[in-house]
Amino acid sequence: MHGVVETGGDPVGIIPKGSQYCTCRAHWFPLSIHPAMDSLLVPLANASGASLDQIKLIACLLVSYPLGSLFIRIPSSQPALKHAFNLAIAFFYFIPVLNLRGAFLQLLGDVLATYFIAANVRGPNMPWIVFGVLMGHLTINHIIRALFAMGYETFDITGPQMVLVMKLTTFAWNVWDGRRPQEDLDKWQIRMRVVKYPSILEFLGYAFYFPGVLVGPYLEYAAYMSLIDETLFQISEPPSGVERRRAIPDGRKRVAYRKLAFGLFYLGLFAGLGPSFNYGVTLSDWFQAKSLTYRILYLQICGPLERAKYYALWTLTEGSSILTGLGFTGYSPSGQSLWEGAANVNVSLIENAPNFKVLLDSWNMKTNIWLRECVYKRVTPKGKKPGFKSSMITFATSAFWHGIALGYYLTFLFGGFMQTAGRLCRSSLRPLLLPVSPTPSMQQSSTAANGVPEKKMRPTEPPRTTLKQAYDIAGTVVTVSLTNYATLPFMLSTWSSSIASWTSLGWYGHWMLAVCFLFFYGGGRAWLKGVQARRVQRATGVAVPLTRSNSSADVQSAHVVPPFDSAISEVQKSLK
């Protein structure tokens, strides 16, 4: 929102002494366009200890709930009114409430530029031109934010712009897919392609869809239009015997206000306990004086509370999106409506993730889809599988999209090591804890040999043995503790703070990964494969050849950084 610079704090020497000016993206302009609006929220900010920016943001997210109920009451026969409603509410958030005039104009410029480029550039480079323009603009704003050292208590253009970049680049690819032969597209591309180019009002309504305009989630244009014309509610019918009384399925408010309750709960956790349990504590003198065991255990409390603010924001926006009708995914067997399509986070899976893959799949889920569909797949040549190059480009995109702080890159890089370690455990250690017959790996190989798609013959989940349960518990403890360690640099941002924090924790995360890699790459992987082969042979009487598992990056997952096996394989191929 805004950063206040007082006397002596002017970073560029152009702010009038004693003035309060907004540091929003190189646009200096007086604050308090609507003093009455600020006067309503300043006492609340003072009482809570939160910044005015944070209070304003939460206020907008809460106001979106009654506005969502109004939006869905606009009949589908009046689509223009729905588009105009979105645009008007977004304008209200950015101008009178958040005082982000310059930011709104910049976002509007990105929207209009995308609309013009996608309509007039007919060649295959069109999506990349849009991508370059938007990412270039976002990177410039990230640099400006870093130059003025704006912390997380300051809400500025980069938050909404990150969401808009996902929306607009996805739209550009959807338009290009609409111009390509359908046989060249996969299922997601067919479902999301744009065949009829939108009017400017339709596009503005999509770009400024108000529940997600500030912090997400983003949505595809096809999903937005199905919400406008209410065809979204026709994707599924309730089970036989369950009556559907109206076009909009029942149960929407029940789910939405449950999300509101959870969002406020996470917000309360962060506001109440966050000041005492946060990553910044690791740099304090009293923390350094404690034993290493105490410091590591203390960090495990700080991690979930640091993440609570993201849980709060994304859960609140999910609820307001559901009130507008977004997120309907069908019915349960009992006939209860399901609203899972607007989710951006699965808190229970994150905090109890048995492995790093589950955690990644449950965190910032919409961004994962964007990286997979608009980067990972798109940089892979037709007819080839994604590999080292695709993963590296995806990593770079994710990093620059988040910002330029070195702490982000430390987190992403460490996350790549975590991903590789988890893959080694799943492929080499986990099979030893499962029943030999039937095994998923044996069924997968046989289905591949028979030419039957694996997903049609997916085996049932084998019974959980005591060893498997212990493995899952250990996996959860290791995954969560490593995640709390890995995300320290992301939150602390700077190189010096990140290194100092890791040092105060004895570099325990690095030691854990080092031991893992020494074991697996020092012969442990081959030994475990041999043990598994002998188990299978004893149980089935069939000798299993020891072949190197295919560790190439799967097209369904946009990895943070390429796993070592894939990278080494790609380098070896290039040297032949």
Salt bridges, closest charged atoms under 4 A:
ASP38 OD1 - LYS56 NZ 2.66
ASP53 OD1 - HIS2 ND1 3.10
ASP110 OD1 - HIS137 ND1 2.86
ASP156 OD2 - ARG25 NH2 1.89
ASP156 OD1 - ARG145 NH1 2.60
ASP177 OD1 - ARG180 NH1 2.79
ASP177 OD2 - ARG378 NH2 2.82
ASP184 OD1 - LYS382 NZ 3.42
ASP186 OD2 - LYS377 NZ 3.12
GLU230 OE2 - LYS82 NZ 3.66
GLU237 OE2 - ARG244 NH1 3.76
ASP250 OD2 - ARG245 NH2 2.72
ASP250 OD1 - ARG246 NE 3.31
GLU306 OE1 - LYS309 NZ 2.79
GLU318 OE2 - LYS259 NZ 3.40
GLU351 OE2 - ARG307 NE 2.89
ASP361 OD2 - LYS357 NZ 2.94
GLU373 OE2 - ARG372 NE 2.90
GLU373 OE2 - LYS377 NZ 3.17
ASP472 OD2 - ARG464 NH2 2.93
ASP472 OD2 - LYS468 NZ 2.86
ASP565 OD2 - ARG525 NH1 3.00
ASP565 OD1 - ARG548 NH2 3.74
